[in-house]
Amino acid sequence: MLEEILKETAKEYGFTPEDLKGRDRYKNISHARQVAIYNMMMKTDCTLQECGKVLGGRSPSTITQGFQKIAAEREG
């Protein structure tokens, strides 16, 4: 399920899943990655570690920050 969400989000933003798993910090890629994090956390019961592993080994704190950023945008 996590890989499917990653693929769908990447396609929606015009990237590949490998782009979102990569270390590039370009704003457009980072935003798509954060949306993928948000969708993974909202649509599944995955842990921070599981989400981070799918996204190229990112830390739980990175996953939390990405989630919070998109959640704040959607609230505001």
LUMTI-834228 format. One line per field, with one value per residue: y, z, x of N, C-alpha, C in turn; residue number from 1; chain; residue in one letter. Coordinates in steps of 0.001 Angstrom, whole numbers, plus 524288, in hexadecimal, padded with zeros to 5 digits. Each point is the difference from the previous one (the first is absolute). Layout:
<pados>
n.Y <- [Y | ...]
n.Z <- [Z | ...]
n.X <- [X | ...]
ca.Y <- [Y | ...]
ca.Z <- [Z | ...]
ca.X <- [X | ...]
c.Y <- [Y | ...]
c.Z <- [Z | ...]
c.X <- [X | ...]
seq <- [NUM | ...]
mol <- [A | ...]
type <- [a | ...]
</pados>
This chain:
<pados>
n.Y <- [7FB4E | 80008 | 7FBE4 | 7FE42 | 801A8 | 7FDF3 | 7FBD5 | 7FFE6 | 80123 | 7FCAE | 7FCB5 | 8010D | 7FFD6 | 7FC00 | 7FCD9 | 7FD7F | 7FB46 | 7FEF5 | 803AF | 7FDF3 | 7FBA7 | 80314 | 8020C | 800BC | 804EC | 7FF75 | 804D0 | 7FF6E | 7FDCF | 80383 | 80373 | 7FDC6 | 7FFDA | 804DB | 800C8 | 7FD55 | 802A4 | 80463 | 7FEB0 | 7FE99 | 80437 | 802A5 | 7FD76 | 7FF9F | 7FBA5 | 801DD | 7FE1A | 80386 | 7FBC7 | 7FDB0 | 80469 | 800D6 | 7FB04 | 80096 | 80422 | 7FBCD | 7FE3F | 80309 | 80397 | 7FDEF | 802EE | 7FE36 | 7FB53 | 800CC | 8023D | 7FC3D | 7FC95 | 80253 | 80067 | 7FB6A | 7FDE6 | 80326 | 7FE9C | 7FB50 | 80141 | 8027D]
n.Z <- [80000 | 8030D | 7FD7D | 80066 | 804DA | 800A6 | 7FD43 | 8028F | 8045D | 7FEF9 | 7FE34 | 8042B | 80211 | 7FCC0 | 80413 | 800E9 | 80198 | 7FC7A | 7FD51 | 801B0 | 7FE8E | 7FC14 | 7FFCC | 7FB3A | 800DF | 7FAD8 | 80012 | 7FAD8 | 80035 | 80338 | 7FD49 | 7FB87 | 801F0 | 8019A | 7FB5E | 7FDFA | 8032F | 7FEEA | 7FAF9 | 80089 | 802D9 | 7FC73 | 7FC12 | 80315 | 80267 | 7FC26 | 801A2 | 80309 | 8026E | 7FF9A | 80131 | 803BF | 80112 | 7FEFB | 802E7 | 7FF51 | 8042B | 7FF56 | 80352 | 80484 | 8018B | 7FBDC | 80116 | 804FB | 7FEB9 | 7FC8E | 80379 | 803D6 | 7FC78 | 7FDED | 804B1 | 8011B | 7FB75 | 80138 | 804B0 | 7FE0F]
n.X <- [80331 | 8042F | 801CC | 7FB20 | 7FFC1 | 804AE | 7FE8B | 7FB73 | 80276 | 803C8 | 7FC80 | 7FD1F | 804C3 | 7FFB6 | 80077 | 8046B | 7FE97 | 803A8 | 7FD73 | 7FB85 | 8024F | 8016F | 804B2 | 7FDFD | 80173 | 7FF82 | 7FE23 | 7FFD2 | 804A8 | 80202 | 7FD4B | 8013E | 804CF | 7FF41 | 7FDE5 | 803F2 | 8032A | 7FD93 | 7FFEF | 804F6 | 800DA | 7FD4D | 80219 | 8041F | 8012B | 802F8 | 80474 | 80233 | 801D3 | 7FB5C | 7FDB3 | 80371 | 7FF4C | 7FAF0 | 800EA | 802B4 | 7FD95 | 7FBEB | 801B1 | 7FE6C | 803FD | 80286 | 7FE34 | 800EB | 80473 | 800CA | 7FE63 | 8029B | 803B7 | 7FEE6 | 7FFE4 | 803F7 | 80208 | 7FE75 | 801DF | 80430]
ca.Y <- [804B2 | 80499 | 800A3 | 801E0 | 8058C | 8029B | 8002E | 80384 | 8055F | 80166 | 800C8 | 804C0 | 8048E | 7FFAB | 7FDC0 | 7FA56 | 7FE9C | 80086 | 8058B | 80117 | 7FD15 | 8022B | 803EA | 8054E | 80356 | 80403 | 80122 | 7FD17 | 7FA7E | 7FFB6 | 80091 | 7FB19 | 7FC24 | 8011B | 7FE50 | 7FA48 | 7FECD | 80126 | 7FC04 | 7FAFF | 8000E | 8007F | 7FBBA | 7FAE9 | 80016 | 7FF1E | 802CB | 803E2 | 7FD1D | 7FD7C | 80428 | 801D0 | 7FBF4 | 80030 | 804E7 | 80039 | 7FFB4 | 804E2 | 7FF60 | 8012D | 805A8 | 8021E | 7FE76 | 80341 | 8055B | 8000E | 7FF53 | 804B6 | 80449 | 7FF60 | 80074 | 80595 | 80256 | 7FE61 | 80288 | 805A1]
ca.Z <- [80000 | 8003E | 7FADA | 7FC77 | 8012D | 7FE06 | 7FA4F | 7FE90 | 80125 | 7FC52 | 7FAE5 | 80055 | 7FFE8 | 7FB7E | 80185 | 800AC | 80583 | 80159 | 8012B | 80549 | 8039B | 7FFB7 | 803C3 | 7FE03 | 8036E | 7FCF8 | 8026C | 7FDAA | 8017B | 805A2 | 800ED | 7FE67 | 803EC | 804B1 | 7FEDB | 80064 | 8059F | 80225 | 7FE20 | 80270 | 80581 | 8007E | 7FD7C | 8020E | 80586 | 8000B | 803E6 | 7FDDE | 7FDE8 | 7FB1C | 7FC1A | 7FECE | 7FD0D | 7FAA7 | 7FDAA | 7FF98 | 80502 | 802F7 | 805A4 | 801F9 | 800B0 | 7FACA | 7FE9C | 80330 | 7FDF6 | 7FAFC | 8010D | 80280 | 7FC33 | 7FC8B | 80345 | 800FF | 7FB1B | 7FEFB | 803E9 | 7FF62]
ca.X <- [7FCCF | 80360 | 8026E | 7FBE9 | 7FF46 | 804AB | 7FF9A | 7FBBB | 8018D | 80426 | 7FD8B | 7FCD4 | 80374 | 80378 | 80504 | 80017 | 800B0 | 80589 | 800DB | 7FE2D | 8035A | 80540 | 801C5 | 7FF58 | 7FCEC | 7FD57 | 7FAF3 | 7FBAB | 8007C | 7FF09 | 7FA62 | 7FD87 | 80181 | 7FCF1 | 7FAA3 | 80015 | 80033 | 7FAD4 | 7FC54 | 8014E | 7FE8A | 7FA4F | 7FD26 | 801A5 | 80189 | 805A4 | 80317 | 80398 | 80476 | 7FE6B | 7FF70 | 80546 | 802BE | 7FE08 | 801D5 | 805AA | 802B9 | 7FF98 | 7FF56 | 7FAC4 | 7FF36 | 7FF0A | 7FAAD | 7FC86 | 8002B | 7FD48 | 7FA6E | 7FDF6 | 7FFEE | 7FB7D | 7FB4D | 7FF33 | 7FE32 | 7FA96 | 7FCAA | 8000D]
c.Y <- [804F3 | 80113 | 8021B | 805D8 | 80320 | 800A2 | 803DB | 805B5 | 801D5 | 80137 | 80515 | 804F0 | 7FFCD | 7FE02 | 7FA11 | 7FEDD | 8009F | 805AE | 80138 | 7FD1E | 8026A | 80439 | 80599 | 8031F | 8048E | 80095 | 7FCB1 | 7FA2F | 7FF54 | 80054 | 7FAF6 | 7FBB3 | 800C2 | 7FE7A | 7FA0C | 7FE4E | 800B7 | 7FBC1 | 7FAB3 | 7FFC5 | 80032 | 7FB3A | 7FA95 | 80085 | 7FF04 | 8031E | 8040F | 7FD4D | 7FD70 | 803FF | 801EA | 7FC21 | 80014 | 804CA | 8008B | 80024 | 80509 | 7FEF4 | 80121 | 805DF | 802A9 | 7FEC9 | 8035C | 80591 | 80075 | 7FF90 | 8050C | 8048D | 7FFAB | 8006F | 805BA | 802CA | 7FEBC | 8025D | 805B3 | 801FE]
c.Z <- [80000 | 7FAB9 | 7FC07 | 800CF | 7FDEC | 7FA11 | 7FE39 | 800D0 | 7FC37 | 7FAA1 | 7FFE6 | 7FF76 | 7FB8D | 8012F | 7FFE8 | 805D4 | 801C1 | 80133 | 805A3 | 8041F | 80062 | 80402 | 7FE10 | 80390 | 7FD0F | 8020D | 7FDC6 | 80158 | 805CA | 80131 | 7FE90 | 803F2 | 804FF | 7FF48 | 80057 | 805B4 | 80266 | 7FE71 | 80277 | 805A4 | 800BB | 7FDFD | 801F5 | 805CA | 80086 | 8045F | 7FD48 | 7FD6A | 7FACE | 7FB9B | 7FE48 | 7FCBB | 7FA43 | 7FD1D | 80056 | 8051B | 8032B | 805B3 | 8019C | 800B3 | 7FAC3 | 7FE42 | 802F8 | 7FDEF | 7FAD6 | 800A9 | 80221 | 7FC30 | 7FC80 | 8031D | 80114 | 7FB1D | 7FEF7 | 803E6 | 7FEB6 | 7FB7B]
c.X <- [8035C | 8028E | 7FC05 | 7FF1B | 8049A | 7FFB3 | 7FBD6 | 8018A | 8042F | 7FDAE | 7FCE2 | 80354 | 80405 | 80575 | 7FFA1 | 80053 | 805AE | 8016B | 7FE80 | 80331 | 8056F | 80114 | 7FF6F | 7FC6E | 7FD90 | 7FA71 | 7FB94 | 80032 | 7FECF | 7FA2F | 7FD22 | 80127 | 7FCCA | 7FA4C | 7FFA7 | 80010 | 7FA9A | 7FC19 | 80108 | 7FE17 | 7FA0F | 7FD0E | 8017D | 80123 | 805DE | 8029D | 8036B | 804A4 | 7FEB5 | 7FF84 | 80564 | 8030E | 7FE60 | 80223 | 805F0 | 802F1 | 7FFE8 | 7FEB0 | 7FA5D | 7FF0F | 7FEFF | 7FA72 | 7FC14 | 7FFCB | 7FD16 | 7FA21 | 7FDA7 | 7FF9F | 7FB30 | 7FAED | 7FEC2 | 7FE09 | 7FA4A | 7FC39 | 7FF26 | 7FD37]
seq <- [1 | 2 | 3 | 4 | 5 | 6 | 7 | 8 | 9 | 10 | 11 | 12 | 13 | 14 | 15 | 16 | 17 | 18 | 19 | 20 | 21 | 22 | 23 | 24 | 25 | 26 | 27 | 28 | 29 | 30 | 31 | 32 | 33 | 34 | 35 | 36 | 37 | 38 | 39 | 40 | 41 | 42 | 43 | 44 | 45 | 46 | 47 | 48 | 49 | 50 | 51 | 52 | 53 | 54 | 55 | 56 | 57 | 58 | 59 | 60 | 61 | 62 | 63 | 64 | 65 | 66 | 67 | 68 | 69 | 70 | 71 | 72 | 73 | 74 | 75 | 76]
mol <- [A | A | A | A | A | A | A | A | A | A | A | A | A | A | A | A | A | A | A | A | A | A | A | A | A | A | A | A | A | A | A | A | A | A | A | A | A | A | A | A | A | A | A | A | A | A | A | A | A | A | A | A | A | A | A | A | A | A | A | A | A | A | A | A | A | A | A | A | A | A | A | A | A | A | A | A]
type <- [m | l | e | e | i | l | k | e | t | a | k | e | y | g | f | t | p | e | d | l | k | g | r | d | r | y | k | n | i | s | h | a | r | q | v | a | i | y | n | m | m | m | k | t | d | c | t | l | q | e | c | g | k | v | l | g | g | r | s | p | s | t | i | t | q | g | f | q | k | i | a | a | e | r | e | g]
</pados>
